Amino acid sequence: MTCPFCEIVKGKEASHVVYESEHTIAFLDIQPLVSSRAHILLCPKSHYETLDKLAANKEASAEIGIALPILAKACIEATNSTAFNVVQNNGEAAGQVVHHVHFHIVMRDGDEHPAVKRTVDQLKKQFGIMDRARYTMQVFGRGQREDLVGDEMAKLIRSKL
């Protein structure tokens, strides 16, 4: 099976690249968390399935460590958000969907995303679901984003690097 992240590295797959170094690349997630202001994926250019396998490439490992805070700072400035998650999943049981090691930088609003809040509030009224459901949906809920144009957000984040 073809790796979509390797295809992005080769320039064969469309993407909104926001950062690139010799051994790493960062781009907007094509299926971002609906509660995020921006959702960036950072990965090594070389294919490693999981984080433990990336240890074989010291240069890429170091560049990931350098890029994470640089991207976080740029995303904070681009979105005016101060809250964010850095998430990394290894293996299907941990929620890894694309088997190319990558880090998610997920920018959050000060308030909850209105669509998520509306849905959870409605469920709570109907079924008495606890506040934990709201947190889970906000952190892990995915969907297609309509409120963010990829080119514009990518350009804004790049301008803050």
N, C-alpha and C positions, 0 to 999 in steps of 0.2 A: 504494500500500500504506500502511496506517495505521502510524504509528510508535508502538510500545508505550510509549516514554518520554514522548512528547507526551500520550498517553492518561493516564499516571500524573499528569503535571502538571495536566491538566484534571480529575482526580479520577474519570475514567471507568474506570480499571483499578485493581484491588486491589493494594495495596503496603504495605510496612512502612516508612513514611517515618521517618527518624531525624534529618534536618536540612533546614531550608528557609530561604532568604533571598529577597530581592527577585528575584534573577536565577538562583538555583541551587536544586537539590533533591538530596537523597541518600536512598537507600533500600536495603534488603537485596536482594541479588541473588536472583532466584527459582531460579536454577540455580547455586548456589555451588560453588567448588572444594571437593572432598571433604576435602582436607587442611587446610581453614581453620577457625579458631574463629569467625570472622565474615567476611562478604564484602559490602562496601558498594559501591554505585555512586553516583558523584557526577557530575551533568551540569547543563548550563545548562537553564533552563526553555524558552528559545527553541531552535528546531531548527536545528542546524548539523551537517552530516554528519561533518566531520573537524576536527581541532584547528586546521589552517591557516585554515579558514573561520570558526572562532570568533574569530579575530583582529579581525573586523569589529565585534565587540561588546566594547568595552573594559571596560564595567561587569561583564558576565558573566565575562570573562577574569579580572579582578581578584578577583571574589568566589570563583572557583574556587581561585585562589592562596591566598586567606584561609581557605577552608573545608578544604582538604586537611590542613594541620597540626592544625586544630581537631578534625576527625574522627579523625585518627590518634591524637591524645591521648585522646579519648573512648573509642575502641576499645581502646587499651592498658589503660585503667582498667577498662573493662567486662569484658574477657576475661582480664586478668592475663597477657597475652602481651606480649613486648617485641620480637618479630620480626614484620615485616610487609613486604608488597610493595605498591608503588603501580605500577599497570600501565595503559597507555593504548595502544590499537591504532587505527590509521588505515587504512581500506581492507580489503577482503576478503583480499588477499594478506598482510596483517599480522595477520590473525585477527579483524578486526572483524566481529561478527555483527549487532548492532543499529546501523543507520546514523544514529545520533544520538551525537555526541561524548560520551564519558564516561570517567571514571577509576575503576578498580577499586582499592579498599583491601582487601587480603587479609591478615587476621591469622593468624599461624602459632603453633603450639605449640612449646615448647622441644624436644620430641621429635617424631618423625614421626607422622603419623596412623596408628594401628594397622592399619586396613584396607589402606591403601596399602602399608605395610611388609610385611604378610603376603603380599599379591599379588606384589609385586616379589621378595621372598625366594623364593617358590615358583617364579617364572619363572627366577630366577638358578640355582636348583638344577636345574631341568629343562633349561634351554637355555644356561646359562653367560652370561647377560646381564650386562653391566658395571654398575658403580655409577651410571653416568650415567643409566641407565633409571630408577633410583629417584628421582633428582633431577628428571628430566623429568616423571614421574608426579606427584610431590609438588607441583611448581609449576604444571603445566598440566592435571592430571586433573580432570575434572568429573563430577558425578553428583548425584543427588537426596539432599539432606541429611535424615537422620532424627533426628539427635541435637540439633537446635536448633529450638526453637519460635520462629517469627518474631516474634510479638508480644512475647515475653519479652525476646529479644535487642534488639529495636528500643527497647523501654522502658528497658532497662539502658544502652544507648549514649546515648539522649537524656538520661538522668539524669546522665551524666558530661560533658555539654557545658557 
